[in-house]
Amino acid sequence: MAYLFLITYITTITTYALGKVVFGKRKTALLLAAIYVLSGYRFQVMILRGALGELLGFAFFPLALIGLYSILFKDKKDWYFLVIGMSLMIMSHMLSAYMFFAFILVACVYKIIICRNKSELLKSGSLLVVSGVLTFFLMLWQLLPMLEQTLHMKFNFMKTFLNVPTVDLGSMLKLSLLGNFTDEAIGMRNFGTTLTIALILLWPLVFKMGRTARVVLVSATFLFIATTTAIPWEALTDTPIKMIQFPFRLFLFCTVLVSLLVAYAYKNIAKENNIVLIVLLVVIGGLSWHVNHTYQPKFFSLHSVEDVPNHFSVIGGGQEYLKEGMVYEKVVPGIPTEVLPETPDQFTLQNVQRDGGVLTITADAQSSMLVKTPFVYYYGYRAETADGTKIETVEKDDRVAFEFPAGTHEIKIFYQKTLIQRVTAVISLISIVVFLVIIILFQNHIRKQEREKSRASKKEQPTVAESEPMIGSRVNRRSSR
């Protein structure tokens, strides 16, 4: 629970920061943070689905949005938040970063449509390219090793399929309005009561909104509809869109867009009325409490589970990063030191010890034979004898195996970082230093520009002797004499 509280705290801070950048007002930023953090879909991700990676994506999404908004629609001073947010999303939930990249493309198209200033478009495009390059080098330690593994074996994520929605638009509206989270099969897929009501009530205000706000409202509504059978998802099963796996993941974008719209309406239409703020916070908080109070999940301690490592949930329900076709429960042994020789009658196991990711086997083999270890196979596992002689590892039944030489030997099996992993780690560390230097230099440049503008504005102002009030006062003094 402490971990969930920490993620929630981080999400509150990042969303509040987004509100300050977009709206420039504390109360509006506070309202935005409250709506986003207490949203129904985030509750489902956190409790019903237990998708901690996606929950972290929720936390870092606002950071990336700060950078994107600054680059496309503001003064570009906060552009580097796009790099920070995208990097954190890649580390925590690659799929969130993938979806945000698509979001960037859509935002760029909108920017091109509304902007007629070629110089402005060039500046925005240049910053996006710089941000992309920096993100790539910062995340090189993760991206290239993933590519390296895919070159040596096929993973489940490489054959991702799209789960076509089965809920129609009317049923989705009903589920969302009622905040039905009790049915785990269907309830986990709805938008939540608060934001569904907000999305409906925002439409009567559409003609009081600015152009961009209207586009955001239309986009949010379309994304809500897109989570249902109203969209022909069957035709998209063989397109890159299938990577999102579940169309209800679009609720992430719905959540942030509708949250921004409510905050926008409060600031620009309700004119930051304190009564409106209090009512909104009470309603949002009350509905959130109601959902948390009425839904009673069954929590249990991991210490009460007899065989946690043997359950696939320890590596994620989707098992995306396992070898294609692998069944986790059948491959991973119940005994963490299980060793299976090819010919057991010619193999005498004298001792086997496991210290974390290092397995030490002492045995006598009458002839050379293949020995299967308890480790799930990935490229990079090594085996070596006590005198340092290296033995090649291979894959056998989805596990790490090696050729045990004839005779009595002590052999260690462990994972050793590949050359690509070591080199990319160094490059990424250097990139972090370069990125921090860039931020410092950029901030110093901004401060210098602001100081120069301040001096220039002071020079343009009339001196005290030349100012009209003082002249008038001298005249008054003369006349009084």
C-alpha positions in Angstrom: 0.0 0.0 0.0 2.9 2.3 0.7 4.1 1.8 -2.9 0.7 2.7 -4.3 0.5 5.8 -2.0 3.9 6.9 -3.4 2.8 6.5 -7.0 -0.3 8.4 -6.2 1.7 11.2 -4.6 4.0 11.4 -7.6 1.0 11.5 -10.0 -0.5 14.3 -8.0 2.7 16.4 -8.2 3.2 15.8 -12.0 -0.5 16.6 -12.7 -0.4 19.7 -10.6 2.8 20.8 -12.5 0.9 20.2 -15.8 -2.0 22.4 -14.5 0.4 25.2 -13.6 2.1 25.2 -17.0 -1.2 25.0 -19.0 -3.4 27.3 -16.9 -0.9 29.2 -14.7 -3.3 29.2 -11.7 -2.9 27.2 -8.5 -6.6 26.5 -7.9 -7.1 25.3 -11.4 -4.0 23.1 -11.2 -5.3 21.7 -7.9 -8.6 20.9 -9.5 -6.9 19.2 -12.5 -4.7 17.0 -10.1 -7.8 16.0 -8.1 -9.8 14.9 -11.1 -6.9 13.0 -12.7 -5.7 11.3 -9.6 -9.2 10.3 -8.4 -10.4 9.2 -11.8 -12.3 6.0 -12.2 -10.1 4.4 -14.8 -6.9 5.1 -12.8 -8.6 3.3 -9.8 -9.3 0.3 -12.1 -5.7 0.2 -13.3 -4.4 0.4 -9.7 -6.8 -1.9 -7.8 -8.8 -4.1 -10.2 -6.1 -4.8 -12.8 -3.1 -4.3 -10.6 -1.2 -3.0 -13.7 1.6 -1.2 -11.9 3.5 -0.5 -15.1 0.5 1.2 -16.6 -0.1 3.0 -13.2 3.4 4.5 -13.5 2.6 5.5 -17.1 -0.3 7.5 -15.6 2.2 9.2 -13.3 4.6 10.2 -16.0 2.2 11.0 -18.8 1.6 14.6 -17.4 5.4 15.2 -17.5 5.6 14.3 -21.2 2.5 16.4 -21.8 4.1 19.4 -20.2 7.0 19.2 -22.7 4.7 18.6 -25.7 2.4 21.5 -24.8 5.4 23.8 -24.2 6.9 22.9 -27.6 3.7 23.1 -29.7 1.5 25.7 -28.0 3.6 27.8 -25.5 7.0 29.5 -25.1 9.1 26.2 -25.4 10.8 26.8 -22.1 9.7 23.5 -20.7 10.6 21.4 -23.8 12.9 19.1 -21.9 10.0 17.6 -19.8 9.0 15.7 -23.0 12.4 13.9 -22.8 12.0 13.2 -19.0 8.4 12.0 -19.3 9.0 9.8 -22.4 12.1 8.3 -20.8 10.3 7.5 -17.6 7.4 5.9 -19.5 9.7 3.8 -21.5 11.3 2.5 -18.3 8.0 1.8 -16.6 5.5 0.9 -19.3 6.7 0.7 -22.9 3.1 0.6 -24.2 2.3 4.0 -22.6 5.3 5.5 -24.4 4.2 3.9 -27.7 0.7 5.3 -27.3 2.0 8.7 -26.4 4.2 8.7 -29.5 1.0 8.3 -31.5 -0.5 11.2 -29.5 2.5 13.4 -30.5 1.9 12.7 -34.1 -1.8 13.7 -33.9 -0.8 16.8 -32.0 1.7 17.7 -34.6 -0.9 17.3 -37.4 -3.2 19.7 -35.5 -0.3 22.2 -35.0 0.4 22.2 -38.8 -3.2 22.8 -39.6 -3.7 25.8 -37.3 -0.2 27.4 -37.6 0.6 29.5 -40.6 4.0 30.7 -39.3 6.7 28.6 -40.9 9.4 29.8 -38.5 7.2 28.7 -35.5 6.6 25.3 -37.1 10.4 24.9 -37.8 11.3 25.7 -34.2 8.7 23.3 -32.8 9.7 20.6 -35.2 13.4 21.1 -34.4 12.7 20.8 -30.6 10.7 17.6 -31.2 13.5 16.1 -33.2 16.1 17.1 -30.5 13.8 15.7 -27.8 13.4 12.4 -29.7 17.2 12.0 -30.2 17.9 12.7 -26.5 15.2 10.3 -25.4 16.7 7.6 -27.7 20.2 8.0 -26.3 19.0 8.2 -22.7 17.0 4.9 -23.2 19.7 3.2 -25.4 20.5 0.9 -22.4 17.0 -0.5 -22.6 16.1 -0.2 -26.3 19.1 -1.9 -27.9 19.3 -4.8 -25.4 15.6 -5.5 -26.2 16.4 -5.5 -29.9 19.4 -7.8 -29.2 17.2 -10.4 -27.4 14.6 -10.3 -30.2 17.3 -11.2 -32.7 18.1 -14.4 -30.7 14.6 -15.5 -29.8 10.9 -14.8 -30.5 8.8 -13.3 -27.7 5.1 -13.3 -27.0 4.9 -9.5 -27.5 6.1 -10.0 -31.1 2.7 -11.8 -31.9 0.5 -9.3 -30.0 -3.1 -9.5 -31.0 -5.9 -7.0 -30.6 -8.7 -7.9 -28.1 -11.8 -6.6 -30.0 -14.3 -4.9 -27.7 -17.6 -6.7 -26.9 -19.4 -3.8 -25.1 -21.6 -1.5 -27.2 -21.8 2.3 -26.7 -25.0 2.2 -24.7 -23.7 -0.5 -22.3 -20.4 1.4 -21.8 -22.3 4.6 -20.9 -24.4 2.7 -18.4 -21.4 1.0 -16.9 -19.4 4.2 -16.7 -22.3 6.3 -15.2 -23.0 3.7 -12.6 -19.2 3.2 -11.9 -19.7 -0.5 -12.0 -16.4 -2.0 -10.9 -17.7 -5.2 -9.3 -17.7 -7.2 -12.5 -14.0 -7.8 -13.1 -14.6 -9.1 -16.6 -16.5 -6.0 -17.8 -16.4 -3.4 -15.0 -12.7 -2.9 -15.3 -13.2 -1.5 -18.7 -15.4 1.6 -18.0 -14.5 5.3 -17.8 -15.8 5.9 -14.3 -18.7 8.0 -13.0 -17.1 11.4 -12.5 -15.5 11.9 -15.9 -18.4 10.4 -17.8 -20.7 12.9 -16.2 -18.2 15.6 -16.9 -17.8 14.6 -20.6 -21.6 14.8 -21.0 -21.9 18.2 -19.2 -19.1 19.8 -21.2 -21.0 19.5 -24.5 -23.5 22.3 -23.6 -20.5 24.6 -23.1 -18.9 23.8 -26.4 -19.7 27.2 -28.0 -18.2 29.0 -25.0 -14.9 27.2 -25.6 -11.9 28.2 -27.7 -11.0 26.3 -30.8 -8.4 24.1 -29.3 -10.7 23.2 -26.3 -13.5 22.2 -28.8 -11.0 20.0 -30.7 -10.0 18.4 -27.4 -13.7 17.8 -26.5 -14.4 16.1 -29.8 -11.2 14.0 -29.5 -12.1 12.9 -26.0 -15.6 11.9 -27.1 -14.3 10.0 -30.1 -11.8 8.1 -27.9 -14.6 7.2 -25.5 -16.7 5.9 -28.4 -13.6 4.1 -29.7 -13.5 1.8 -26.7 -16.8 0.2 -27.8 -18.1 -1.9 -30.7 -19.0 1.4 -32.5 -15.6 1.2 -34.1 -14.8 -1.6 -36.5 -11.8 -2.9 -34.6 -11.8 -6.2 -36.6 -10.4 -4.3 -39.6 -7.5 -3.0 -37.5 -6.3 -6.4 -36.1 -3.3 -6.5 -38.6 -2.2 -2.9 -38.2 0.3 -1.3 -35.7 -2.8 -0.3 -33.6 -3.0 -3.9 -32.4 0.0 -3.1 -30.2 -2.3 -1.4 -27.6 -3.8 -4.9 -27.1 -7.0 -3.5 -25.4 -9.0 -0.6 -26.8 -10.0 0.4 -23.3 -6.5 1.6 -22.8 -7.7 4.7 -24.7 -9.3 5.7 -21.5 -5.9 7.0 -20.4 -6.1 9.7 -23.0 -9.8 10.3 -22.3 -8.9 10.8 -18.6 -6.3 13.4 -19.2 -8.2 15.2 -21.9 -11.5 15.4 -19.9 -9.6 16.4 -16.8 -8.0 19.3 -18.7 -11.3 20.3 -20.1 -13.0 20.5 -16.7 -10.1 22.6 -15.4 -10.4 24.8 -18.5 -14.1 25.3 -18.0 -13.5 26.2 -14.3 -10.9 28.8 -15.2 -12.4 30.3 -18.4 -16.1 29.8 -18.1 -16.8 29.6 -14.3 -14.1 32.3 -13.8 -12.5 30.4 -11.0 -15.5 30.7 -8.7 -14.6 29.4 -5.3 -18.1 27.9 -4.8 -17.7 26.0 -8.1 -14.3 24.7 -7.0 -15.6 23.5 -3.7 -18.6 21.8 -5.3 -16.4 20.0 -7.8 -13.9 18.9 -5.2 -16.6 17.6 -3.0 -18.3 15.7 -5.8 -15.1 14.2 -7.1 -13.9 13.3 -3.6 -17.3 11.9 -2.7 -17.6 9.7 -5.8 -14.1 8.5 -5.4 -14.8 7.6 -1.7 -18.0 5.8 -2.7 -16.2 3.7 -5.3 -13.4 2.8 -2.9 -15.9 2.1 -0.1 -18.3 -0.1 -2.1 -15.7 -2.1 -3.9 -14.0 -4.4 -1.4 -11.0 -6.2 -3.1 -9.5 -9.2 -1.4 -5.9 -8.4 -0.5 -3.5 -11.1 0.6 0.1 -11.2 1.7 2.6 -12.7 -0.6 4.0 -14.6 2.4 0.9 -16.7 2.4 1.5 -17.9 -1.2 3.4 -21.2 -1.1 4.9 -21.0 -4.6 5.0 -17.4 -5.8 7.9 -17.8 -8.4 5.9 -20.6 -10.0 3.0 -18.3 -10.9 3.1 -16.3 -14.1 1.8 -13.2 -12.4 5.3 -12.4 -11.1 6.3 -11.4 -14.6 3.0 -9.9 -15.7 -0.3 -11.4 -16.8 0.4 -10.9 -20.5 3.8 -12.8 -20.3 4.9 -10.6 -23.2 8.6 -11.0 -22.4 8.6 -14.7 -22.3 9.6 -16.8 -25.3 6.8 -17.2 -27.8 4.5 -20.2 -26.9 6.2 -20.7 -23.5 3.9 -21.8 -20.6 5.5 -20.3 -17.5 4.0 -22.7 -14.9 5.2 -25.7 -16.9 8.7 -24.4 -17.6 9.7 -22.8 -14.2 10.3 -25.6 -11.7 8.7 -25.6 -8.2 12.2 -26.2 -6.8 14.6 -23.3 -7.6 17.6 -25.6 -7.6 16.2 -28.3 -9.9 18.9 -29.8 -12.2 17.9 -32.2 -14.9 20.7 -34.2 -16.6 20.1 -35.8 -20.0 21.1 -39.2 -18.7 20.4 -39.3 -15.0 21.8 -42.8 -14.5 25.3 -41.6 -15.5 25.1 -38.4 -13.5 25.8 -38.1 -9.8 24.8 -34.7 -8.3 27.0 -34.1 -5.3 26.0 -30.5 -4.4 23.8 -27.7 -5.8 23.6 -24.2 -4.4 21.7 -21.1 -5.6 22.6 -17.6 -4.5 20.1 -15.3 -6.3 20.9 -15.6 -10.0 24.0 -17.7 -9.5 23.7 -21.5 -9.6 26.6 -23.7 -8.5 26.6 -27.4 -9.5 29.1 -29.9 -8.3 28.6 -33.3 -9.9 30.3 -36.3 -11.5 29.4 -37.4 -15.0 30.5 -40.7 -16.5 30.2 -39.0 -20.0 29.6 -35.6 -21.4 25.9 -34.8 -21.4 23.4 -31.9 -21.6 22.2 -30.6 -18.2 19.1 -28.4 -17.8 19.1 -25.7 -15.2 16.0 -24.0 -13.5 16.7 -20.7 -15.3 14.3 -19.5 -18.0 16.4 -19.0 -21.1 17.5 -15.6 -22.3 20.5 -14.6 -24.4 23.4 -13.8 -22.1 23.6 -16.8 -19.7 27.1 -18.1 -19.1 28.5 -21.3 -17.6 32.1 -21.8 -16.4 34.1 -24.3 -14.4 36.0 -23.5 -11.2 39.2 -22.8 -13.1 37.4 -20.2 -15.4 36.9 -22.4 -18.4 33.8 -21.2 -20.3 31.1 -23.5 -21.4 28.6 -22.5 -24.0 24.9 -22.4 -22.9 22.0 -23.4 -25.1 18.2 -23.5 -24.8 16.5 -26.7 -23.9 12.7 -26.8 -23.3 12.8 -23.0 -22.7 15.4 -23.4 -20.0 19.1 -22.6 -19.8 21.2 -25.8 -20.5 24.9 -26.6 -21.0 27.2 -29.4 -21.9 28.5 -30.9 -18.6 32.0 -32.4 -19.4 32.9 -36.0 -18.3 34.4 -36.2 -14.8 33.9 -34.4 -11.5 33.4 -30.6 -11.9 32.1 -27.6 -10.1 30.3 -25.3 -12.6 28.6 -22.0 -12.1 25.7 -20.7 -14.2 24.9 -17.0 -14.2 23.7 -14.2 -16.3 26.4 -12.0 -17.7 25.6 -8.7 -19.4 26.3 -8.8 -23.1 28.7 -6.4 -24.8 25.7 -4.4 -26.2 24.2 -4.1 -22.7 27.5 -2.8 -21.2 28.3 -0.4 -24.1 24.7 1.1 -24.2 24.7 1.5 -20.4 27.9 3.7 -20.7 26.4 5.7 -23.6 23.2 6.3 -21.7 25.1 7.4 -18.6 27.1 9.9 -20.7 23.8 11.0 -22.3 22.3 11.7 -18.9 25.3 14.0 -18.1 25.0 15.7 -21.5 21.2 16.2 -21.0 21.7 17.7 -17.6 24.3 20.1 -19.0 21.9 21.1 -21.8 19.2 21.8 -19.3 21.5 23.9 -17.1 22.8 25.9 -20.1 19.3 26.3 -21.5 18.0 27.6 -18.1 21.0 30.0 -17.8 20.2 31.3 -21.4 16.6 31.9 -20.4 17.5 33.8 -17.3 20.0 35.9 -19.3 17.3 36.8 -21.8 14.8 37.7 -19.0 17.4 39.9 -17.3 18.1 41.7 -20.7 14.4 42.2 -21.2 14.1 43.6 -17.7 16.9 46.1 -18.3 15.5 47.1 -21.6 12.1 47.8 -20.2 13.6 49.9 -17.4 15.5 52.0 -19.9 12.4 52.7 -21.8 10.5 53.9 -18.7 10.8 57.7 -18.1 13.1 58.9 -15.3 11.8 60.3 -12.1 12.7 63.9 -13.1 10.9 63.5 -16.4 7.7 61.9 -15.0 4.5 63.9 -15.1 3.6 63.6 -11.5 6.9 65.0 -10.3 6.6 67.9 -12.8 3.2 68.6 -11.5 4.4 68.6 -7.9 7.1 71.1 -8.8 4.5 73.3 -10.4 2.4 73.0 -7.3 5.3 73.9 -5.1 6.1 77.0 -7.3 2.4 78.1 -7.2 2.3 77.6 -3.5 5.2 80.0 -3.1 
